[in-house]
Amino acid sequence: MSRTESVDKGHGRIEVRQYRLSTDIDWLRELHPEWKNLGSIVAIDSERLIGDTTT
């Protein structure tokens, strides 16, 4: 699994994004045979901080 993170600042906020990529998805192809050509899956988590508020 590959992971990376990006941080953007501007307009009074901070945005943090975490990206995860996996090519170890045989289990997913077994569950969904119609996805036989699927090569990878990606997940992105995003967090935005404005002052004391996190969303």
Order of alpha helices (4+ residues) and beta strands (2+ residues): beta-beta-alpha-beta-beta
